[in-house]
Amino acid sequence: MDKRVVLIDDHTLVRAGLRALIDELPGYQVVAEGEDGSAVPALLARHAPDVLVMDISMPGVSGIQALRALRQRGSDLPVVMLSMHADRETVLDAIRAGASAYLLKDAAEAELELALRSVLAEQQYLSPRVSGEVINAMLEPRTAAVADPLTPRQREVLRLLALGKAAKEVAWELELSIKTVETHRAQLMERLGIHDVAGLVVYALRRKIVDMSEFPQ
């Protein structure tokens, strides 16, 4: 039976080209398409695909946002992230969000099949042009990690809390549940040895996670 693929991209012509390529591959069939990340939940519920192929940069709900939401719901569906961007931060953001593969849009056709086969075998795939960026990030000295004990998500939560936003506002802005934000806040306090929001504000200022100019006047 063919592996079922859902395709998400905001450019109609790009979607058409990708669909033609995927449908030509033996053992694969595109069963549905969407224009941005907001379409993901409904399409997955309706078509139960084996793999999701999604653009990273889209108006409305981006691929990263849709991917984070998917993983937060507990889904382990393989996701091949498509992008024109080969810079380290974009690649690492996608991997941290839970991408199974990162495929550049100008990659050779054979790479698309290789990426699909890899993720369906529960293996990760990175386009050769970006794999070096990931390896370099892994090999860098860990002094930065020691100096800053927070994950990127914890820094995002801390920044918004330090700016005086309530858990509900933070949850809305980062597309998290209120319970998740409250858990992050508790973990921040425990990890940093801080027991009140005022202490978090001081820490955020000292670490330059926020700047005084960002606070309401």
C-alpha positions as CSV (number, residue, x, y, z in Angstrom):
1,M,0.0,0.0,0.0
2,D,1.3,3.5,-0.9
3,K,2.5,5.7,1.9
4,R,0.1,8.6,2.4
5,V,1.6,12.1,2.3
6,V,0.1,15.4,3.3
7,L,1.7,18.4,1.6
8,I,1.7,22.0,3.1
9,D,3.1,24.9,1.2
10,D,1.7,28.4,0.6
11,H,2.8,28.5,-3.1
12,T,0.4,26.8,-5.4
13,L,3.0,26.1,-8.2
14,V,5.5,24.7,-5.6
15,R,2.8,22.4,-4.2
16,A,1.9,21.3,-7.7
17,G,5.5,20.5,-8.5
18,L,6.1,18.7,-5.2
19,R,2.9,16.7,-5.7
20,A,4.0,15.6,-9.1
21,L,7.4,14.5,-7.9
22,I,6.0,12.6,-4.9
23,D,3.2,10.9,-6.9
24,E,5.8,9.7,-9.3
25,L,7.8,8.0,-6.6
26,P,7.0,4.3,-6.3
27,G,5.1,3.7,-3.0
28,Y,4.0,7.3,-2.3
29,Q,0.8,9.2,-2.8
30,V,-0.1,12.8,-1.9
31,V,-3.6,12.5,-0.3
32,A,-4.1,16.2,0.7
33,E,-2.7,19.7,0.5
34,G,-2.8,22.8,2.6
35,E,-1.7,26.4,2.2
36,D,-0.3,27.1,5.7
37,G,0.2,25.5,9.1
38,S,-3.4,26.2,10.3
39,A,-4.6,23.4,7.9
40,V,-2.5,20.7,9.6
41,P,-4.7,19.5,12.4
42,A,-7.8,19.0,10.2
43,L,-5.9,17.4,7.3
44,L,-4.1,15.0,9.6
45,A,-7.4,14.0,11.4
46,R,-9.2,13.5,8.0
47,H,-6.5,11.7,6.1
48,A,-4.3,9.9,8.7
49,P,-1.1,10.3,6.6
50,D,2.1,8.4,7.1
51,V,4.3,11.5,6.6
52,L,3.9,15.3,6.5
53,V,5.9,17.4,4.1
54,M,5.7,21.1,5.1
55,D,7.3,24.4,4.1
56,I,9.0,26.2,7.0
57,S,8.1,29.8,6.0
58,M,4.5,30.6,5.4
59,P,2.1,33.5,6.2
60,G,-0.3,32.8,9.0
61,V,0.8,29.7,10.9
62,S,4.4,28.9,9.9
63,G,5.8,25.4,9.5
64,I,7.7,25.8,12.8
65,Q,4.6,26.8,14.7
66,A,2.6,24.0,13.2
67,L,5.3,21.5,14.0
68,R,5.6,22.7,17.6
69,A,1.9,22.4,18.1
70,L,1.9,18.9,16.6
71,R,4.6,17.7,18.9
72,Q,3.0,19.3,21.9
73,R,-0.1,17.2,21.1
74,G,2.1,14.2,21.4
75,S,2.2,13.2,17.7
76,D,5.3,11.4,16.5
77,L,4.2,11.7,12.8
78,P,7.4,12.0,10.6
79,V,7.7,15.6,9.3
80,V,9.9,16.6,6.4
81,M,10.6,20.3,6.7
82,L,11.1,22.2,3.4
83,S,13.1,25.4,3.3
84,M,15.1,27.8,1.1
85,H,17.2,28.7,4.2
86,A,20.5,26.9,5.0
87,D,21.6,29.1,7.9
88,R,22.3,27.4,11.3
89,E,19.7,29.0,13.4
90,T,16.8,28.1,11.0
91,V,18.0,24.5,10.7
92,L,18.4,24.1,14.5
93,D,15.0,25.7,15.2
94,A,13.4,23.1,13.0
95,I,15.2,20.3,14.6
96,R,14.5,21.5,18.1
97,A,10.8,21.8,17.1
98,G,10.8,18.2,16.2
99,A,11.5,18.0,12.4
100,S,12.4,14.5,11.2
101,A,14.1,15.9,8.1
102,Y,15.3,19.2,6.8
103,L,15.3,19.4,3.0
104,L,16.4,22.4,1.0
105,K,14.0,23.3,-1.8
106,D,16.7,23.4,-4.4
107,A,17.8,19.9,-3.5
108,A,18.0,17.2,-6.2
109,E,14.9,15.1,-6.8
110,A,16.6,12.0,-5.4
111,E,17.0,13.7,-2.1
112,L,13.2,14.0,-1.7
113,E,12.8,10.2,-1.9
114,L,15.8,9.7,0.4
115,A,14.3,12.0,3.0
116,L,10.9,10.3,2.8
117,R,12.5,6.8,3.1
118,S,14.6,8.0,6.0
119,V,11.9,9.5,8.2
120,L,9.6,6.5,7.5
121,A,12.4,4.3,8.8
122,E,12.5,6.5,12.0
123,Q,15.8,8.1,10.9
124,Q,16.6,11.8,10.5
125,Y,17.6,13.3,7.2
126,L,19.4,16.6,6.6
127,S,20.3,18.0,3.2
128,P,24.1,17.8,2.9
129,R,24.4,21.6,2.7
130,V,23.0,22.0,6.2
131,S,24.3,18.9,7.9
132,G,27.6,20.6,8.5
133,E,25.9,23.4,10.4
134,V,24.3,21.0,12.8
135,I,27.6,19.0,13.3
136,N,29.5,22.3,14.0
137,A,26.8,23.3,16.6
138,M,27.2,19.9,18.3
139,L,31.0,20.2,18.3
140,E,31.2,23.7,19.7
141,P,32.6,24.1,23.2
142,R,29.9,23.7,25.8
143,T,31.0,26.8,27.8
144,A,27.9,28.7,26.5
145,A,25.6,25.9,27.8
146,V,27.3,26.1,31.2
147,A,27.1,29.9,31.3
148,D,23.4,29.8,30.3
149,P,21.5,26.8,31.8
150,L,18.2,27.6,30.0
151,T,16.8,26.1,26.9
152,P,15.7,28.3,24.0
153,R,12.0,27.8,25.0
154,Q,12.7,28.6,28.7
155,R,14.4,31.8,27.5
156,E,11.3,32.7,25.5
157,V,9.1,32.1,28.5
158,L,11.4,34.0,30.9
159,R,11.6,37.0,28.6
160,L,7.8,37.4,28.4
161,L,7.3,36.8,32.1
162,A,10.0,39.3,32.9
163,L,8.1,41.9,30.7
164,G,5.2,41.5,33.0
165,K,3.0,39.2,30.9
166,A,0.6,36.8,32.7
167,A,0.8,33.1,32.1
168,K,-2.3,33.3,29.8
169,E,-0.7,36.0,27.7
170,V,2.6,34.0,27.4
171,A,0.6,30.9,26.5
172,W,-1.2,32.8,23.7
173,E,1.9,34.4,22.3
174,L,4.0,31.2,22.3
175,E,1.1,28.9,21.3
176,L,1.4,26.9,24.5
177,S,-1.1,25.7,27.1
178,I,-1.4,27.8,30.3
179,K,-0.4,24.6,32.2
180,T,2.8,24.3,30.1
181,V,3.7,27.9,30.8
182,E,3.2,27.4,34.5
183,T,5.4,24.3,34.4
184,H,8.1,26.3,32.6
185,R,7.9,29.0,35.2
186,A,8.2,26.5,38.0
187,Q,11.2,24.9,36.3
188,L,12.9,28.2,35.8
189,M,12.6,29.1,39.4
190,E,13.9,25.7,40.5
191,R,16.8,25.7,38.0
192,L,17.9,29.2,38.8
193,G,17.2,29.1,42.5
194,I,14.8,32.0,42.3
195,H,11.6,32.0,44.2
196,D,9.6,35.0,42.8
197,V,8.9,36.9,39.6
198,A,10.9,39.9,40.7
199,G,14.0,37.6,40.9
200,L,13.3,36.3,37.4
201,V,13.2,39.9,36.1
202,V,16.6,40.7,37.7
203,Y,18.1,37.5,36.2
204,A,16.6,38.3,32.7
205,L,18.1,41.8,32.9
206,R,21.5,40.6,34.0
207,R,21.6,38.0,31.2
208,K,20.4,40.6,28.7
209,I,17.4,38.4,27.9
210,V,15.4,41.6,28.2
211,D,16.4,45.2,27.9
212,M,15.2,48.1,30.1
213,S,13.9,49.8,26.9
214,E,11.4,47.0,26.4
215,F,9.5,47.7,29.6
216,P,6.3,49.8,29.4
217,Q,7.0,53.5,30.3
